[in-house]
Amino acid sequence: MAEQTWATQQLLSLAAQTPQFKTRALYLALAELSEEQQRRLTIAQNELDGRTWNPSRW
């Protein structure tokens, strides 16, 4: 998660420094994608934990 946070911060920093609209939009879209991937990964990990600890499936 720390790597994802660092990557998002770097992308937002690059977006803030870029004067070109298309490049800035790309950086912001990549930062948004990174956040969404992390959210989905967390959901999948929690689902796996929930299924593993489900006593009805033992």
PDB file of N, CA, C and O in Angstrom:
ATOM      1  N   MET A   1       0.824  -1.194   0.000  1.00  0.00           N
ATOM      2  CA  MET A   1       0.000   0.000   0.000  1.00  0.00           C
ATOM      3  C   MET A   1       0.870   1.262   0.000  1.00  0.00           C
ATOM      4  O   MET A   1       0.493   2.284  -0.573  1.00  0.00           O
ATOM      5  N   ALA A   2       2.007   1.181   0.632  1.00  0.00           N
ATOM      6  CA  ALA A   2       2.898   2.342   0.665  1.00  0.00           C
ATOM      7  C   ALA A   2       3.390   2.688  -0.733  1.00  0.00           C
ATOM      8  O   ALA A   2       3.545   3.861  -1.071  1.00  0.00           O
ATOM      9  N   GLU A   3       3.639   1.649  -1.554  1.00  0.00           N
ATOM     10  CA  GLU A   3       4.102   1.896  -2.909  1.00  0.00           C
ATOM     11  C   GLU A   3       3.021   2.588  -3.735  1.00  0.00           C
ATOM     12  O   GLU A   3       3.304   3.479  -4.536  1.00  0.00           O
ATOM     13  N   GLN A   4       1.781   2.160  -3.523  1.00  0.00           N
ATOM     14  CA  GLN A   4       0.659   2.741  -4.264  1.00  0.00           C
ATOM     15  C   GLN A   4       0.480   4.202  -3.861  1.00  0.00           C
ATOM     16  O   GLN A   4       0.226   5.054  -4.712  1.00  0.00           O
ATOM     17  N   THR A   5       0.610   4.491  -2.591  1.00  0.00           N
ATOM     18  CA  THR A   5       0.479   5.873  -2.109  1.00  0.00           C
ATOM     19  C   THR A   5       1.594   6.739  -2.696  1.00  0.00           C
ATOM     20  O   THR A   5       1.364   7.872  -3.118  1.00  0.00           O
ATOM     21  N   TRP A   6       2.802   6.183  -2.712  1.00  0.00           N
ATOM     22  CA  TRP A   6       3.928   6.929  -3.274  1.00  0.00           C
ATOM     23  C   TRP A   6       3.696   7.198  -4.760  1.00  0.00           C
ATOM     24  O   TRP A   6       3.926   8.310  -5.234  1.00  0.00           O
ATOM     25  N   ALA A   7       3.242   6.181  -5.492  1.00  0.00           N
ATOM     26  CA  ALA A   7       3.007   6.339  -6.930  1.00  0.00           C
ATOM     27  C   ALA A   7       1.940   7.392  -7.192  1.00  0.00           C
ATOM     28  O   ALA A   7       2.088   8.219  -8.092  1.00  0.00           O
ATOM     29  N   THR A   8       0.877   7.364  -6.417  1.00  0.00           N
ATOM     30  CA  THR A   8      -0.195   8.354  -6.580  1.00  0.00           C
ATOM     31  C   THR A   8       0.323   9.755  -6.306  1.00  0.00           C
ATOM     32  O   THR A   8       0.006  10.688  -7.043  1.00  0.00           O
ATOM     33  N   GLN A   9       1.114   9.912  -5.255  1.00  0.00           N
ATOM     34  CA  GLN A   9       1.680  11.225  -4.939  1.00  0.00           C
ATOM     35  C   GLN A   9       2.588  11.720  -6.056  1.00  0.00           C
ATOM     36  O   GLN A   9       2.574  12.902  -6.397  1.00  0.00           O
ATOM     37  N   GLN A  10       3.375  10.818  -6.620  1.00  0.00           N
ATOM     38  CA  GLN A  10       4.262  11.198  -7.722  1.00  0.00           C
ATOM     39  C   GLN A  10       3.461  11.630  -8.940  1.00  0.00           C
ATOM     40  O   GLN A  10       3.794  12.625  -9.583  1.00  0.00           O
ATOM     41  N   LEU A  11       2.406  10.886  -9.258  1.00  0.00           N
ATOM     42  CA  LEU A  11       1.569  11.238 -10.404  1.00  0.00           C
ATOM     43  C   LEU A  11       0.883  12.589 -10.199  1.00  0.00           C
ATOM     44  O   LEU A  11       0.808  13.397 -11.124  1.00  0.00           O
ATOM     45  N   LEU A  12       0.388  12.830  -8.995  1.00  0.00           N
ATOM     46  CA  LEU A  12      -0.251  14.123  -8.719  1.00  0.00           C
ATOM     47  C   LEU A  12       0.760  15.263  -8.776  1.00  0.00           C
ATOM     48  O   LEU A  12       0.437  16.360  -9.233  1.00  0.00           O
ATOM     49  N   SER A  13       1.972  15.008  -8.317  1.00  0.00           N
ATOM     50  CA  SER A  13       3.031  16.016  -8.390  1.00  0.00           C
ATOM     51  C   SER A  13       3.380  16.327  -9.845  1.00  0.00           C
ATOM     52  O   SER A  13       3.536  17.488 -10.223  1.00  0.00           O
ATOM     53  N   LEU A  14       3.499  15.286 -10.647  1.00  0.00           N
ATOM     54  CA  LEU A  14       3.782  15.494 -12.077  1.00  0.00           C
ATOM     55  C   LEU A  14       2.657  16.257 -12.758  1.00  0.00           C
ATOM     56  O   LEU A  14       2.898  17.122 -13.601  1.00  0.00           O
ATOM     57  N   ALA A  15       1.426  15.929 -12.385  1.00  0.00           N
ATOM     58  CA  ALA A  15       0.277  16.624 -12.974  1.00  0.00           C
ATOM     59  C   ALA A  15       0.303  18.111 -12.625  1.00  0.00           C
ATOM     60  O   ALA A  15      -0.021  18.960 -13.456  1.00  0.00           O
ATOM     61  N   ALA A  16       0.690  18.413 -11.395  1.00  0.00           N
ATOM     62  CA  ALA A  16       0.728  19.813 -10.967  1.00  0.00           C
ATOM     63  C   ALA A  16       1.828  20.599 -11.692  1.00  0.00           C
ATOM     64  O   ALA A  16       1.705  21.809 -11.884  1.00  0.00           O
ATOM     65  N   GLN A  17       2.881  19.920 -12.087  1.00  0.00           N
ATOM     66  CA  GLN A  17       4.015  20.589 -12.727  1.00  0.00           C
ATOM     67  C   GLN A  17       3.883  20.691 -14.243  1.00  0.00           C
ATOM     68  O   GLN A  17       4.622  21.440 -14.881  1.00  0.00           O
ATOM     69  N   THR A  18       2.961  19.955 -14.813  1.00  0.00           N
ATOM     70  CA  THR A  18       2.843  19.879 -16.266  1.00  0.00           C
ATOM     71  C   THR A  18       1.922  20.965 -16.807  1.00  0.00           C
ATOM     72  O   THR A  18       0.775  21.068 -16.372  1.00  0.00           O
ATOM     73  N   PRO A  19       2.399  21.772 -17.741  1.00  0.00           N
ATOM     74  CA  PRO A  19       1.551  22.824 -18.297  1.00  0.00           C
ATOM     75  C   PRO A  19       0.594  22.328 -19.390  1.00  0.00           C
ATOM     76  O   PRO A  19      -0.384  23.006 -19.707  1.00  0.00           O
ATOM     77  N   GLN A  20       0.868  21.150 -19.968  1.00  0.00           N
ATOM     78  CA  GLN A  20       0.056  20.662 -21.080  1.00  0.00           C
ATOM     79  C   GLN A  20      -1.163  19.903 -20.559  1.00  0.00           C
ATOM     80  O   GLN A  20      -1.051  19.044 -19.685  1.00  0.00           O
ATOM     81  N   PHE A  21      -2.317  20.234 -21.107  1.00  0.00           N
ATOM     82  CA  PHE A  21      -3.573  19.656 -20.637  1.00  0.00           C
ATOM     83  C   PHE A  21      -3.617  18.143 -20.828  1.00  0.00           C
ATOM     84  O   PHE A  21      -4.009  17.423 -19.910  1.00  0.00           O
ATOM     85  N   LYS A  22      -3.226  17.650 -21.990  1.00  0.00           N
ATOM     86  CA  LYS A  22      -3.313  16.210 -22.276  1.00  0.00           C
ATOM     87  C   LYS A  22      -2.420  15.403 -21.339  1.00  0.00           C
ATOM     88  O   LYS A  22      -2.823  14.349 -20.847  1.00  0.00           O
ATOM     89  N   THR A  23      -1.225  15.892 -21.096  1.00  0.00           N
ATOM     90  CA  THR A  23      -0.302  15.194 -20.210  1.00  0.00           C
ATOM     91  C   THR A  23      -0.826  15.215 -18.777  1.00  0.00           C
ATOM     92  O   THR A  23      -0.759  14.206 -18.075  1.00  0.00           O
ATOM     93  N   ARG A  24      -1.345  16.355 -18.345  1.00  0.00           N
ATOM     94  CA  ARG A  24      -1.908  16.473 -16.997  1.00  0.00           C
ATOM     95  C   ARG A  24      -3.094  15.535 -16.828  1.00  0.00           C
ATOM     96  O   ARG A  24      -3.234  14.879 -15.795  1.00  0.00           O
ATOM     97  N   ALA A  25      -3.946  15.474 -17.844  1.00  0.00           N
ATOM     98  CA  ALA A  25      -5.103  14.573 -17.792  1.00  0.00           C
ATOM     99  C   ALA A  25      -4.656  13.121 -17.703  1.00  0.00           C
ATOM    100  O   ALA A  25      -5.273  12.326 -16.995  1.00  0.00           O
ATOM    101  N   LEU A  26      -3.595  12.768 -18.411  1.00  0.00           N
ATOM    102  CA  LEU A  26      -3.057  11.407 -18.351  1.00  0.00           C
ATOM    103  C   LEU A  26      -2.566  11.082 -16.945  1.00  0.00           C
ATOM    104  O   LEU A  26      -2.879  10.020 -16.408  1.00  0.00           O
ATOM    105  N   TYR A  27      -1.805  11.984 -16.351  1.00  0.00           N
ATOM    106  CA  TYR A  27      -1.291  11.747 -14.997  1.00  0.00           C
ATOM    107  C   TYR A  27      -2.425  11.609 -13.990  1.00  0.00           C
ATOM    108  O   TYR A  27      -2.384  10.744 -13.116  1.00  0.00           O
ATOM    109  N   LEU A  28      -3.431  12.457 -14.113  1.00  0.00           N
ATOM    110  CA  LEU A  28      -4.559  12.381 -13.182  1.00  0.00           C
ATOM    111  C   LEU A  28      -5.360  11.096 -13.371  1.00  0.00           C
ATOM    112  O   LEU A  28      -5.827  10.505 -12.398  1.00  0.00           O
ATOM    113  N   ALA A  29      -5.517  10.665 -14.618  1.00  0.00           N
ATOM    114  CA  ALA A  29      -6.219   9.413 -14.882  1.00  0.00           C
ATOM    115  C   ALA A  29      -5.429   8.227 -14.337  1.00  0.00           C
ATOM    116  O   ALA A  29      -6.018   7.288 -13.801  1.00  0.00           O
ATOM    117  N   LEU A  30      -4.123   8.256 -14.465  1.00  0.00           N
ATOM    118  CA  LEU A  30      -3.293   7.179 -13.925  1.00  0.00           C
ATOM    119  C   LEU A  30      -3.353   7.145 -12.394  1.00  0.00           C
ATOM    120  O   LEU A  30      -3.368   6.070 -11.795  1.00  0.00           O
ATOM    121  N   ALA A  31      -3.386   8.307 -11.774  1.00  0.00           N
ATOM    122  CA  ALA A  31      -3.504   8.361 -10.313  1.00  0.00           C
ATOM    123  C   ALA A  31      -4.849   7.790  -9.873  1.00  0.00           C
ATOM    124  O   ALA A  31      -4.921   7.060  -8.885  1.00  0.00           O
ATOM    125  N   GLU A  32      -5.896   8.116 -10.593  1.00  0.00           N
ATOM    126  CA  GLU A  32      -7.228   7.597 -10.287  1.00  0.00           C
ATOM    127  C   GLU A  32      -7.266   6.078 -10.480  1.00  0.00           C
ATOM    128  O   GLU A  32      -7.857   5.361  -9.672  1.00  0.00           O
ATOM    129  N   LEU A  33      -6.643   5.598 -11.535  1.00  0.00           N
ATOM    130  CA  LEU A  33      -6.571   4.165 -11.799  1.00  0.00           C
ATOM    131  C   LEU A  33      -5.811   3.446 -10.689  1.00  0.00           C
ATOM    132  O   LEU A  33      -6.216   2.369 -10.253  1.00  0.00           O
ATOM    133  N   SER A  34      -4.743   4.025 -10.248  1.00  0.00           N
ATOM    134  CA  SER A  34      -3.947   3.440  -9.169  1.00  0.00           C
ATOM    135  C   SER A  34      -4.776   3.313  -7.887  1.00  0.00           C
ATOM    136  O   SER A  34      -4.728   2.285  -7.210  1.00  0.00           O
ATOM    137  N   GLU A  35      -5.523   4.344  -7.565  1.00  0.00           N
ATOM    138  CA  GLU A  35      -6.385   4.307  -6.376  1.00  0.00           C
ATOM    139  C   GLU A  35      -7.462   3.232  -6.513  1.00  0.00           C
ATOM    140  O   GLU A  35      -7.745   2.507  -5.559  1.00  0.00           O
ATOM    141  N   GLU A  36      -8.055   3.130  -7.685  1.00  0.00           N
ATOM    142  CA  GLU A  36      -9.106   2.137  -7.920  1.00  0.00           C
ATOM    143  C   GLU A  36      -8.541   0.718  -7.836  1.00  0.00           C
ATOM    144  O   GLU A  36      -9.186  -0.171  -7.279  1.00  0.00           O
ATOM    145  N   GLN A  37      -7.364   0.503  -8.375  1.00  0.00           N
ATOM    146  CA  GLN A  37      -6.742  -0.818  -8.281  1.00  0.00           C
ATOM    147  C   GLN A  37      -6.471  -1.197  -6.833  1.00  0.00           C
ATOM    148  O   GLN A  37      -6.683  -2.345  -6.442  1.00  0.00           O
ATOM    149  N   GLN A  38      -6.011  -0.253  -6.044  1.00  0.00           N
ATOM    150  CA  GLN A  38      -5.754  -0.526  -4.626  1.00  0.00           C
ATOM    151  C   GLN A  38      -7.053  -0.838  -3.897  1.00  0.00           C
ATOM    152  O   GLN A  38      -7.089  -1.728  -3.048  1.00  0.00           O
ATOM    153  N   ARG A  39      -8.117  -0.113  -4.221  1.00  0.00           N
ATOM    154  CA  ARG A  39      -9.407  -0.371  -3.592  1.00  0.00           C
ATOM    155  C   ARG A  39      -9.902  -1.771  -3.935  1.00  0.00           C
ATOM    156  O   ARG A  39     -10.387  -2.491  -3.062  1.00  0.00           O
ATOM    157  N   ARG A  40      -9.783  -2.155  -5.187  1.00  0.00           N
ATOM    158  CA  ARG A  40     -10.232  -3.488  -5.614  1.00  0.00           C
ATOM    159  C   ARG A  40      -9.378  -4.596  -5.006  1.00  0.00           C
ATOM    160  O   ARG A  40      -9.896  -5.657  -4.657  1.00  0.00           O
ATOM    161  N   LEU A  41      -8.093  -4.360  -4.878  1.00  0.00           N
ATOM    162  CA  LEU A  41      -7.211  -5.333  -4.258  1.00  0.00           C
ATOM    163  C   LEU A  41      -7.586  -5.545  -2.794  1.00  0.00           C
ATOM    164  O   LEU A  41      -7.610  -6.677  -2.312  1.00  0.00           O
ATOM    165  N   THR A  42      -7.874  -4.463  -2.096  1.00  0.00           N
ATOM    166  CA  THR A  42      -8.281  -4.561  -0.696  1.00  0.00           C
ATOM    167  C   THR A  42      -9.588  -5.329  -0.567  1.00  0.00           C
ATOM    168  O   THR A  42      -9.729  -6.167   0.324  1.00  0.00           O
ATOM    169  N   ILE A  43     -10.537  -5.056  -1.439  1.00  0.00           N
ATOM    170  CA  ILE A  43     -11.818  -5.767  -1.410  1.00  0.00           C
ATOM    171  C   ILE A  43     -11.604  -7.256  -1.669  1.00  0.00           C
ATOM    172  O   ILE A  43     -12.198  -8.090  -0.986  1.00  0.00           O
ATOM    173  N   ALA A  44     -10.774  -7.595  -2.636  1.00  0.00           N
ATOM    174  CA  ALA A  44     -10.511  -9.006  -2.954  1.00  0.00           C
ATOM    175  C   ALA A  44      -9.823  -9.714  -1.794  1.00  0.00           C
ATOM    176  O   ALA A  44     -10.150 -10.863  -1.495  1.00  0.00           O
ATOM    177  N   GLN A  45      -8.880  -9.053  -1.141  1.00  0.00           N
ATOM    178  CA  GLN A  45      -8.207  -9.658   0.001  1.00  0.00           C
ATOM    179  C   GLN A  45      -9.182  -9.890   1.151  1.00  0.00           C
ATOM    180  O   GLN A  45      -9.144 -10.933   1.805  1.00  0.00           O
ATOM    181  N   ASN A  46     -10.050  -8.921   1.392  1.00  0.00           N
ATOM    182  CA  ASN A  46     -11.042  -9.083   2.462  1.00  0.00           C
ATOM    183  C   ASN A  46     -12.028 -10.191   2.134  1.00  0.00           C
ATOM    184  O   ASN A  46     -12.445 -10.929   3.027  1.00  0.00           O
ATOM    185  N   GLU A  47     -12.406 -10.321   0.878  1.00  0.00           N
ATOM    186  CA  GLU A  47     -13.309 -11.393   0.474  1.00  0.00           C
ATOM    187  C   GLU A  47     -12.647 -12.751   0.666  1.00  0.00           C
ATOM    188  O   GLU A  47     -13.285 -13.695   1.132  1.00  0.00           O
ATOM    189  N   LEU A  48     -11.382 -12.851   0.312  1.00  0.00           N
ATOM    190  CA  LEU A  48     -10.650 -14.099   0.492  1.00  0.00           C
ATOM    191  C   LEU A  48     -10.559 -14.449   1.973  1.00  0.00           C
ATOM    192  O   LEU A  48     -10.750 -15.607   2.346  1.00  0.00           O
ATOM    193  N   ASP A  49     -10.274 -13.474   2.811  1.00  0.00           N
ATOM    194  CA  ASP A  49     -10.230 -13.718   4.252  1.00  0.00           C
ATOM    195  C   ASP A  49     -11.583 -14.187   4.770  1.00  0.00           C
ATOM    196  O   ASP A  49     -11.660 -15.102   5.590  1.00  0.00           O
ATOM    197  N   GLY A  50     -12.631 -13.564   4.295  1.00  0.00           N
ATOM    198  CA  GLY A  50     -13.975 -13.937   4.736  1.00  0.00           C
ATOM    199  C   GLY A  50     -14.346 -15.342   4.322  1.00  0.00           C
ATOM    200  O   GLY A  50     -14.971 -16.074   5.089  1.00  0.00           O
ATOM    201  N   ARG A  51     -13.969 -15.724   3.122  1.00  0.00           N
ATOM    202  CA  ARG A  51     -14.278 -17.080   2.654  1.00  0.00           C
ATOM    203  C   ARG A  51     -13.431 -18.121   3.380  1.00  0.00           C
ATOM    204  O   ARG A  51     -13.901 -19.225   3.654  1.00  0.00           O
ATOM    205  N   THR A  52     -12.194 -17.773   3.687  1.00  0.00           N
ATOM    206  CA  THR A  52     -11.313 -18.703   4.384  1.00  0.00           C
ATOM    207  C   THR A  52     -11.814 -18.982   5.786  1.00  0.00           C
ATOM    208  O   THR A  52     -11.718 -20.114   6.260  1.00  0.00           O
ATOM    209  N   TRP A  53     -12.344 -17.981   6.453  1.00  0.00           N
ATOM    210  CA  TRP A  53     -12.782 -18.132   7.839  1.00  0.00           C
ATOM    211  C   TRP A  53     -14.271 -18.429   7.974  1.00  0.00           C
ATOM    212  O   TRP A  53     -14.828 -18.288   9.063  1.00  0.00           O
ATOM    213  N   ASN A  54     -14.907 -18.825   6.918  1.00  0.00           N
ATOM    214  CA  ASN A  54     -16.326 -19.168   6.962  1.00  0.00           C
ATOM    215  C   ASN A  54     -16.480 -20.597   7.488  1.00  0.00           C
ATOM    216  O   ASN A  54     -16.132 -21.549   6.790  1.00  0.00           O
ATOM    217  N   PRO A  55     -16.997 -20.759   8.713  1.00  0.00           N
ATOM    218  CA  PRO A  55     -17.105 -22.107   9.307  1.00  0.00           C
ATOM    219  C   PRO A  55     -18.023 -23.047   8.544  1.00  0.00           C
ATOM    220  O   PRO A  55     -17.848 -24.262   8.636  1.00  0.00           O
ATOM    221  N   SER A  56     -18.984 -22.544   7.802  1.00  0.00           N
ATOM    222  CA  SER A  56     -19.899 -23.413   7.063  1.00  0.00           C
ATOM    223  C   SER A  56     -19.201 -24.128   5.904  1.00  0.00           C
ATOM    224  O   SER A  56     -19.730 -25.108   5.379  1.00  0.00           O
ATOM    225  N   ARG A  57     -18.037 -23.657   5.506  1.00  0.00           N
ATOM    226  CA  ARG A  57     -17.305 -24.286   4.397  1.00  0.00           C
ATOM    227  C   ARG A  57     -16.174 -25.186   4.896  1.00  0.00           C
ATOM    228  O   ARG A  57     -15.390 -25.679   4.085  1.00  0.00           O
ATOM    229  N   TRP A  58     -16.069 -25.413   6.208  1.00  0.00           N
ATOM    230  CA  TRP A  58     -14.994 -26.251   6.729  1.00  0.00           C
ATOM    231  C   TRP A  58     -15.366 -27.679   6.624  1.00  0.00           C
ATOM    232  O   TRP A  58     -14.588 -28.550   7.013  1.00  0.00           O
TER     233      TRP A  58
END
